[in-house]
Amino acid sequence: MLAPLDWVILAMSVALVLGIGAAVGRRRSRAMLQADQEGAEKAFFLASGRMPWWAVSASVVATSLSAVTFIGGPESSYNGNMTFLAATIGMILGVLIVGFLFVPAYYKHRVTTVYELLGIRFGIGAQRFASGAFLVGRVMASGVRLYVGSIAFSLAVLGDLSSENMIYSILAVALIACVYTSMGGIAAVVWTDVAQLLILLGAAGAAIVLLLREIPADVPAIVEALRSAKQPDGTSKLTLFDWRWDLTSNWSIPTVICGWTLFNVAAYGTDQDLAQRLLTCKDAARGRAAIIGAGLVGAIVTGVFMILGLLLFVRHQQPELMGEAVAAAVPEGRKVFLEYALGSLPIGVRGVLLAGLFAAALSSLDSALNAMASATVRDFGFGEGGSAQRVARASRIAVVGWAVALAVFAIGAVRWTAANPDTDLVDLALGIMIYAYSGLLGVFFAALLTKRGNGASAIAALAVGFAVTWALGQDRIVHAPISGGWRMLFATTAAFLVCVVIPSSQGPVADG
């Protein structure tokens, strides 16, 4: 259970987030009310292009890691090996493509949502269909993130992971994120994410130091024990690269290069949740610096959480190394980090760690709410044609409405995972978005790189991407369900080919 000092630290972290949101919100509200409709939208959704690139980069890292990495990263290395870390190769390749191909096109056309680029190229129908695909996918993916982030809150504050307590936790997390996001728009999201990333990194660093002090062996002995620990497939706990050409493998190098690179291009370049932050900088050069910096830092932070899982594996499952200090109970992977934080960390440090996890939950939720609100207002015209006050009101109503939708989906995830307890949280969170990403990326590639396609072929391509992704995951259609990376490759290719089947007189939107 939490001690009074832990409660104080957790309360202070929440107060910090709300304080930043209120302070930014006052400035942003003044800017919105002094502007016309377009200026008000730019102020709320793009911070009027005034965000420093390093803050945007930190915000992207905080959002892309989320509570799924905080819990799922240690779970992955605790249960398996380090091959999930190899996926960061795809992350780095993906952000380079986004930085040099997508970001310049967005700034050239001065878009507020990335789907406006498709509207310029293929028409308003394609823009709205793509934005709708994003909204559906984001409700599911961010709903899962909200569910994962609420696990720690429920266990720490309410004492267990019963369905009832999980629902209370989901509502609490969603309410807090909704309040400060609706106050300050994207500027509040960015600055609160910076604070939350610092809390998250401090918490993870403290946990690693304390684990190393608890394990009665030096680092070389720990490394040797991990190298000697064999997995069911015969690999070591320290295996990083899996070179097999196996369509069912999630993190093999061929899968990472061929599939997860495309996934990251889609995540950072076609998902308004992450791409919106890149449009808040002064120019394309700063937006490029923000996304490339985020990819490099994100790879390092992912490694930190994977190391946590390895150290917890030593603590619980290496009695010959731990000696008399070995922990008696062997927790399941999903709970291993949380149970260590709640049961073994000193008072105060425990509060910092839980504040970090709570920050991770909020940082992935706030940006999703703002991105979904921007898509609702800009792509579907919610609140269009009114004064700045009407735009401000419509934007905040959209934030609240999507917060309710995410909470409902997260509550549904509580029921579903209770019936499927072996679900891998990382796979679940990543796999959901492939349904939207594959079609979106195929259409964006057609828009940026070719002179072909029109509104009808773009809409058809989005539908084909979804259908191919679904089909490749079905046992009755393929011999064994194909892993997410390969589904991303095949479905994106199919969507691209469908989109470019019709010629167009208009050139690529990436042309200077």
QUIJO-V135248 format. One record per residue. N is the residue number from 1. PSI is psi in whole degrees, -180 to 180 (none if undefined). NEAR is the number of other ideal C-beta (glycine too) atoms within 8 Angstrom. D_LAST is the distance of its C-alpha to the last C-alpha in Angstrom with 2 decimals. Layout:
{{N | PSI | NEAR | D_LAST} {N | PSI | NEAR | D_LAST}}
This chain:
{{1 | 158 | 4 | 59.46} {2 | 140 | 12 | 57.63} {3 | 165 | 10 | 59.65} {4 | -39 | 6 | 59.51} {5 | -37 | 9 | 57.28} {6 | -42 | 13 | 54.77} {7 | -41 | 10 | 54.75} {8 | -46 | 9 | 54.17} {9 | -44 | 13 | 51.17} {10 | -42 | 13 | 49.66} {11 | -38 | 8 | 50.31} {12 | -36 | 9 | 48.80} {13 | -40 | 12 | 45.55} {14 | -42 | 10 | 45.32} {15 | -38 | 8 | 46.25} {16 | -46 | 9 | 43.55} {17 | -47 | 15 | 40.87} {18 | -35 | 11 | 42.25} {19 | -44 | 8 | 42.65} {20 | -44 | 14 | 39.04} {21 | -42 | 15 | 38.00} {22 | -43 | 11 | 40.40} {23 | -46 | 9 | 39.36} {24 | -37 | 14 | 35.63} {25 | -38 | 13 | 36.49} {26 | -45 | 8 | 38.37} {27 | -42 | 9 | 35.51} {28 | -36 | 16 | 32.96} {29 | -41 | 10 | 35.38} {30 | -42 | 8 | 35.76} {31 | -39 | 12 | 32.02} {32 | -42 | 14 | 31.77} {33 | -21 | 10 | 34.75} {34 | -2 | 7 | 33.56} {35 | 170 | 12 | 30.21} {36 | -174 | 6 | 29.33} {37 | -49 | 13 | 28.55} {38 | -40 | 7 | 24.82} {39 | -36 | 13 | 25.70} {40 | -42 | 15 | 28.49} {41 | -42 | 15 | 26.35} {42 | -38 | 12 | 23.83} {43 | -44 | 14 | 26.91} {44 | -40 | 13 | 28.56} {45 | -23 | 16 | 25.72} {46 | 8 | 12 | 23.22} {47 | 28 | 12 | 25.75} {48 | 25 | 8 | 23.72} {49 | 31 | 10 | 21.31} {50 | 11 | 6 | 24.17} {51 | 136 | 13 | 25.09} {52 | 144 | 7 | 25.35} {53 | -35 | 12 | 23.41} {54 | -35 | 8 | 26.75} {55 | -40 | 11 | 28.33} {56 | -43 | 18 | 25.48} {57 | -45 | 14 | 25.85} {58 | -39 | 13 | 29.60} {59 | -41 | 16 | 29.24} {60 | -41 | 16 | 27.12} {61 | -47 | 13 | 29.81} {62 | -41 | 17 | 32.60} {63 | -45 | 15 | 31.26} {64 | -28 | 11 | 30.31} {65 | -56 | 14 | 33.72} {66 | -178 | 16 | 35.84} {67 | -20 | 14 | 39.52} {68 | -42 | 14 | 38.95} {69 | -39 | 13 | 38.31} {70 | -40 | 17 | 41.16} {71 | -44 | 16 | 43.61} {72 | -30 | 13 | 41.99} {73 | -56 | 15 | 41.06} {74 | -36 | 16 | 44.69} {75 | -42 | 16 | 45.87} {76 | -46 | 14 | 43.78} {77 | -27 | 17 | 45.13} {78 | -45 | 12 | 48.60} {79 | -29 | 7 | 48.97} {80 | -125 | 8 | 47.10} {81 | -155 | 11 | 45.38} {82 | 13 | 12 | 42.16} {83 | -25 | 12 | 39.94} {84 | -31 | 14 | 38.05} {85 | -28 | 11 | 36.73} {86 | -22 | 14 | 35.08} {87 | -19 | 10 | 32.70} {88 | -17 | 11 | 31.01} {89 | -45 | 12 | 29.57} {90 | -34 | 15 | 27.54} {91 | -46 | 13 | 26.67} {92 | -44 | 11 | 25.31} {93 | -39 | 11 | 23.30} {94 | -44 | 18 | 21.99} {95 | -29 | 14 | 20.85} {96 | -43 | 10 | 19.01} {97 | -44 | 12 | 16.96} {98 | -44 | 16 | 16.42} {99 | -36 | 13 | 15.59} {100 | -16 | 8 | 12.86} {101 | -50 | 11 | 11.40} {102 | -50 | 16 | 12.57} {103 | -46 | 15 | 12.82} {104 | -38 | 11 | 9.28} {105 | -39 | 12 | 8.51} {106 | -42 | 15 | 11.83} {107 | -35 | 11 | 11.39} {108 | -42 | 9 | 8.23} {109 | 2 | 10 | 10.53} {110 | 50 | 4 | 13.65} {111 | 155 | 10 | 15.74} {112 | -40 | 10 | 19.36} {113 | 149 | 13 | 20.01} {114 | -21 | 14 | 17.70} {115 | -15 | 14 | 19.13} {116 | -29 | 13 | 17.57} {117 | -39 | 14 | 14.33} {118 | -32 | 14 | 16.61} {119 | -40 | 12 | 17.98} {120 | -40 | 8 | 14.77} {121 | -41 | 10 | 14.37} {122 | -10 | 13 | 18.12} {123 | 165 | 8 | 20.13} {124 | -31 | 6 | 22.46} {125 | -46 | 9 | 24.89} {126 | -39 | 16 | 22.63} {127 | -48 | 14 | 21.58} {128 | -36 | 11 | 25.27} {129 | -43 | 11 | 26.44} {130 | -43 | 14 | 24.07} {131 | -38 | 14 | 25.09} {132 | -38 | 8 | 28.68} {133 | -41 | 13 | 28.43} {134 | -46 | 15 | 27.25} {135 | -43 | 11 | 30.15} {136 | -48 | 9 | 32.74} {137 | -39 | 13 | 31.70} {138 | -35 | 16 | 31.50} {139 | -44 | 13 | 34.96} {140 | -49 | 11 | 36.39} {141 | -45 | 11 | 34.73} {142 | -26 | 13 | 35.20} {143 | -40 | 16 | 38.64} {144 | -43 | 16 | 39.55} {145 | -40 | 16 | 38.28} {146 | -41 | 18 | 40.42} {147 | -47 | 14 | 43.35} {148 | -43 | 15 | 42.98} {149 | -27 | 18 | 42.68} {150 | -12 | 15 | 45.80} {151 | -49 | 15 | 47.85} {152 | -42 | 16 | 48.41} {153 | -44 | 14 | 49.15} {154 | -44 | 15 | 51.71} {155 | -40 | 13 | 53.38} {156 | -45 | 11 | 53.57} {157 | -40 | 8 | 54.34} {158 | -9 | 10 | 56.14} {159 | -15 | 6 | 57.74} {160 | -178 | 7 | 56.67} {161 | 34 | 7 | 54.10} {162 | 154 | 7 | 56.04} {163 | -40 | 8 | 54.07} {164 | -46 | 6 | 55.36} {165 | -34 | 12 | 54.33} {166 | -38 | 15 | 50.89} {167 | -44 | 10 | 50.36} {168 | -41 | 10 | 51.46} {169 | -43 | 14 | 49.09} {170 | -45 | 15 | 46.10} {171 | -38 | 9 | 46.88} {172 | -47 | 10 | 47.30} {173 | -44 | 16 | 44.00} {174 | -39 | 15 | 42.09} {175 | -46 | 9 | 43.84} {176 | -47 | 12 | 43.00} {177 | -39 | 13 | 39.28} {178 | -40 | 12 | 39.23} {179 | -54 | 10 | 40.93} {180 | -25 | 17 | 38.65} {181 | -41 | 15 | 35.40} {182 | -25 | 10 | 36.43} {183 | -47 | 13 | 37.43} {184 | -1 | 15 | 34.35} {185 | -154 | 16 | 31.33} {186 | -30 | 16 | 28.59} {187 | -42 | 13 | 29.67} {188 | -38 | 17 | 33.13} {189 | -48 | 15 | 31.79} {190 | -49 | 15 | 29.93} {191 | -35 | 12 | 32.86} {192 | -34 | 15 | 35.50} {193 | -37 | 15 | 33.65} {194 | -47 | 12 | 33.76} {195 | -41 | 12 | 37.51} {196 | -35 | 14 | 37.99} {197 | -40 | 14 | 36.27} {198 | -42 | 8 | 38.61} {199 | -44 | 13 | 41.58} {200 | -46 | 16 | 40.57} {201 | -39 | 11 | 40.18} {202 | -40 | 10 | 43.42} {203 | -45 | 14 | 45.23} {204 | -41 | 14 | 44.09} {205 | -42 | 9 | 44.95} {206 | -39 | 11 | 48.36} {207 | -41 | 15 | 49.10} {208 | -44 | 12 | 48.38} {209 | -44 | 8 | 50.61} {210 | -36 | 11 | 53.42} {211 | -42 | 13 | 53.27} {212 | -35 | 9 | 53.50} {213 | -31 | 6 | 56.49} {214 | -35 | 9 | 58.15} {215 | 121 | 13 | 57.90} {216 | 56 | 7 | 60.89} {217 | 155 | 7 | 59.12} {218 | 172 | 5 | 56.81} {219 | -45 | 6 | 53.18} {220 | -38 | 6 | 54.01} {221 | -38 | 9 | 56.62} {222 | -45 | 13 | 54.21} {223 | -42 | 9 | 51.62} {224 | -40 | 8 | 54.35} {225 | -40 | 13 | 55.60} {226 | -37 | 13 | 52.16} {227 | -33 | 9 | 51.69} {228 | -19 | 7 | 55.09} {229 | 118 | 11 | 54.52} {230 | 143 | 6 | 53.74} {231 | 168 | 11 | 51.93} {232 | -29 | 3 | 53.25} {233 | 6 | 4 | 50.89} {234 | -4 | 5 | 52.27} {235 | 161 | 8 | 49.31} {236 | 160 | 11 | 49.73} {237 | -24 | 12 | 48.66} {238 | 5 | 10 | 46.40} {239 | 122 | 11 | 44.65} {240 | -42 | 8 | 40.93} {241 | 127 | 7 | 39.51} {242 | 111 | 11 | 40.50} {243 | 8 | 6 | 39.48} {244 | 141 | 7 | 40.89} {245 | 82 | 5 | 39.03} {246 | 115 | 7 | 40.44} {247 | -11 | 8 | 38.64} {248 | -4 | 7 | 40.79} {249 | 132 | 10 | 39.95} {250 | -40 | 9 | 37.75} {251 | 19 | 10 | 36.95} {252 | 156 | 14 | 37.41} {253 | -44 | 10 | 34.81} {254 | -39 | 9 | 33.67} {255 | -43 | 15 | 33.32} {256 | -48 | 15 | 31.36} {257 | -45 | 11 | 28.91} {258 | -35 | 10 | 28.53} {259 | -52 | 16 | 28.87} {260 | -22 | 16 | 28.71} {261 | -46 | 14 | 25.40} {262 | -39 | 13 | 23.95} {263 | -44 | 17 | 26.09} {264 | -33 | 15 | 24.65} {265 | -44 | 14 | 21.02} {266 | -43 | 17 | 22.19} {267 | -45 | 13 | 24.30} {268 | -20 | 18 | 21.81} {269 | -26 | 16 | 18.65} {270 | -5 | 13 | 20.06} {271 | 114 | 16 | 23.30} {272 | -27 | 15 | 23.15} {273 | -47 | 12 | 26.14} {274 | -39 | 13 | 24.35} {275 | -30 | 15 | 20.66} {276 | -39 | 17 | 21.73} {277 | -35 | 16 | 22.89} {278 | -18 | 16 | 19.52} {279 | 2 | 13 | 18.28} {280 | 0 | 14 | 21.24} {281 | 173 | 13 | 20.03} {282 | -37 | 5 | 18.85} {283 | 177 | 7 | 15.30} {284 | -34 | 10 | 13.21} {285 | -41 | 6 | 15.06} {286 | -36 | 12 | 18.32} {287 | -39 | 17 | 17.48} {288 | -44 | 12 | 16.76} {289 | -38 | 11 | 20.04} {290 | -45 | 16 | 21.86} {291 | -38 | 16 | 21.19} {292 | -42 | 11 | 21.88} {293 | -39 | 11 | 24.97} {294 | -39 | 16 | 26.11} {295 | -43 | 15 | 26.05} {296 | -46 | 9 | 28.12} {297 | -39 | 11 | 30.58} {298 | -38 | 14 | 30.90} {299 | -41 | 12 | 32.01} {300 | -45 | 8 | 34.66} {301 | -39 | 13 | 35.94} {302 | -42 | 14 | 36.28} {303 | -38 | 10 | 38.40} {304 | -45 | 12 | 40.58} {305 | -29 | 13 | 41.50} {306 | -38 | 15 | 42.19} {307 | -38 | 10 | 44.57} {308 | -44 | 16 | 46.35} {309 | -38 | 18 | 47.09} {310 | -44 | 14 | 48.51} {311 | -36 | 13 | 50.77} {312 | -32 | 14 | 52.01} {313 | -44 | 14 | 52.79} {314 | -45 | 14 | 54.93} {315 | -39 | 14 | 56.61} {316 | -26 | 12 | 57.60} {317 | 17 | 8 | 57.97} {318 | 69 | 12 | 59.06} {319 | -30 | 7 | 62.69} {320 | -24 | 6 | 63.61} {321 | -35 | 12 | 61.13} {322 | -28 | 13 | 61.78} {323 | -135 | 8 | 65.57} {324 | -15 | 4 | 67.38} {325 | -2 | 8 | 64.21} {326 | 139 | 10 | 62.65} {327 | 135 | 9 | 61.64} {328 | -46 | 3 | 63.99} {329 | 146 | 5 | 61.69} {330 | 99 | 5 | 58.75} {331 | 161 | 8 | 56.22} {332 | 157 | 5 | 53.70} {333 | -39 | 11 | 50.17} {334 | -30 | 8 | 48.69} {335 | -6 | 9 | 51.28} {336 | -44 | 15 | 51.73} {337 | -42 | 14 | 49.53} {338 | -44 | 13 | 50.68} {339 | -35 | 9 | 54.33} {340 | -44 | 13 | 54.06} {341 | -43 | 15 | 52.50} {342 | -31 | 13 | 55.15} {343 | -18 | 6 | 58.14} {344 | -21 | 7 | 57.82} {345 | 150 | 11 | 55.70} {346 | 156 | 6 | 57.57} {347 | 138 | 8 | 57.69} {348 | -58 | 10 | 54.78} {349 | -39 | 11 | 52.54} {350 | -42 | 14 | 52.83} {351 | -39 | 16 | 51.60} {352 | -43 | 13 | 48.57} {353 | -44 | 13 | 47.68} {354 | -34 | 17 | 48.04} {355 | -37 | 14 | 46.02} {356 | -42 | 15 | 43.25} {357 | -40 | 17 | 43.43} {358 | -39 | 15 | 43.54} {359 | -40 | 16 | 40.47} {360 | -40 | 17 | 38.65} {361 | -43 | 18 | 39.62} {362 | -39 | 15 | 38.43} {363 | -28 | 17 | 35.09} {364 | -19 | 18 | 34.06} {365 | -41 | 16 | 35.42} {366 | -43 | 15 | 34.15} {367 | -37 | 17 | 30.44} {368 | -42 | 15 | 31.02} {369 | -44 | 16 | 32.78} {370 | -40 | 15 | 30.08} {371 | -42 | 13 | 27.31} {372 | -35 | 16 | 29.48} {373 | -41 | 14 | 30.27} {374 | -40 | 17 | 26.64} {375 | -39 | 15 | 26.06} {376 | -44 | 13 | 29.27} {377 | -49 | 17 | 28.48} {378 | -43 | 12 | 24.81} {379 | -30 | 13 | 24.61} {380 | 2 | 9 | 28.17} {381 | 24 | 8 | 28.76} {382 | 120 | 8 | 31.78} {383 | 11 | 11 | 32.96} {384 | 149 | 7 | 30.47} {385 | 14 | 4 | 31.49} {386 | -171 | 9 | 33.78} {387 | 175 | 6 | 34.26} {388 | -36 | 13 | 32.98} {389 | -39 | 8 | 36.32} {390 | -39 | 10 | 35.80} {391 | -44 | 16 | 32.37} {392 | -43 | 13 | 34.03} {393 | -44 | 9 | 36.90} {394 | -40 | 12 | 34.82} {395 | -43 | 17 | 32.74} {396 | -35 | 10 | 35.97} {397 | -41 | 9 | 37.67} {398 | -41 | 13 | 34.86} {399 | -48 | 15 | 35.27} {400 | -44 | 10 | 39.00} {401 | -42 | 9 | 38.72} {402 | -30 | 14 | 36.51} {403 | -41 | 13 | 38.82} {404 | -44 | 9 | 41.67} {405 | -42 | 10 | 39.85} {406 | -41 | 16 | 39.11} {407 | -41 | 13 | 42.72} {408 | -44 | 9 | 44.05} {409 | -40 | 13 | 42.08} {410 | -39 | 15 | 43.14} {411 | -38 | 11 | 46.73} {412 | -36 | 9 | 46.38} {413 | -32 | 11 | 45.17} {414 | -47 | 13 | 48.40} {415 | -42 | 9 | 50.43} {416 | -45 | 8 | 48.44} {417 | -25 | 10 | 48.51} {418 | -33 | 8 | 52.20} {419 | -15 | 6 | 52.80} {420 | 70 | 7 | 50.50} {421 | -16 | 6 | 51.26} {422 | 7 | 4 | 49.84} {423 | 131 | 8 | 46.24} {424 | 120 | 9 | 43.82} {425 | -39 | 13 | 41.89} {426 | -48 | 13 | 38.81} {427 | -40 | 10 | 38.66} {428 | -48 | 10 | 39.24} {429 | -42 | 15 | 36.50} {430 | -40 | 10 | 33.86} {431 | -34 | 8 | 35.05} {432 | -44 | 11 | 34.81} {433 | -17 | 16 | 31.05} {434 | -33 | 14 | 30.40} {435 | -40 | 11 | 31.42} {436 | -40 | 14 | 28.45} {437 | -40 | 17 | 25.98} {438 | -50 | 19 | 26.25} {439 | -44 | 17 | 25.24} {440 | -46 | 16 | 22.52} {441 | -40 | 17 | 20.87} {442 | -42 | 20 | 21.19} {443 | -41 | 19 | 19.49} {444 | -41 | 15 | 16.61} {445 | -41 | 11 | 16.09} {446 | -40 | 15 | 16.21} {447 | -39 | 15 | 13.63} {448 | -29 | 11 | 11.10} {449 | -14 | 7 | 12.04} {450 | 170 | 9 | 13.59} {451 | 19 | 8 | 13.93} {452 | 163 | 10 | 17.40} {453 | 153 | 16 | 19.42} {454 | -171 | 9 | 20.56} {455 | -42 | 9 | 22.43} {456 | -45 | 7 | 25.66} {457 | -32 | 13 | 24.41} {458 | -44 | 18 | 22.51} {459 | -42 | 11 | 25.77} {460 | -39 | 10 | 27.78} {461 | -40 | 17 | 25.69} {462 | -42 | 16 | 26.34} {463 | -40 | 9 | 30.02} {464 | -41 | 14 | 30.16} {465 | -44 | 20 | 28.76} {466 | -46 | 14 | 31.56} {467 | -43 | 8 | 34.17} {468 | -41 | 14 | 33.50} {469 | -45 | 14 | 33.55} {470 | -46 | 9 | 36.87} {471 | -38 | 9 | 38.37} {472 | -10 | 14 | 37.76} {473 | 6 | 8 | 39.69} {474 | 127 | 9 | 42.79} {475 | -37 | 7 | 45.85} {476 | -11 | 3 | 47.02} {477 | -44 | 6 | 43.82} {478 | 160 | 9 | 43.15} {479 | -42 | 3 | 45.93} {480 | 143 | 7 | 44.78} {481 | 128 | 9 | 41.99} {482 | 142 | 11 | 38.82} {483 | 164 | 12 | 37.44} {484 | -42 | 13 | 34.46} {485 | -44 | 14 | 32.06} {486 | -35 | 13 | 32.83} {487 | -39 | 16 | 32.74} {488 | -44 | 17 | 29.22} {489 | -51 | 11 | 28.19} {490 | -41 | 11 | 30.06} {491 | -38 | 18 | 29.19} {492 | -43 | 17 | 25.43} {493 | -45 | 9 | 25.55} {494 | -43 | 13 | 27.61} {495 | -42 | 18 | 25.33} {496 | -45 | 14 | 22.23} {497 | -39 | 9 | 24.31} {498 | -40 | 12 | 25.61} {499 | -38 | 15 | 22.26} {500 | 7 | 11 | 20.87} {501 | -24 | 8 | 24.22} {502 | 130 | 9 | 23.15} {503 | 159 | 5 | 20.48} {504 | 148 | 8 | 17.98} {505 | -11 | 4 | 16.50} {506 | 142 | 5 | 13.31} {507 | 172 | 5 | 10.29} {508 | 141 | 9 | 9.24} {509 | -11 | 12 | 8.12} {510 | -9 | 8 | 6.37} {511 | 141 | 5 | 3.74} {512 | none | 2 | 0.00}}
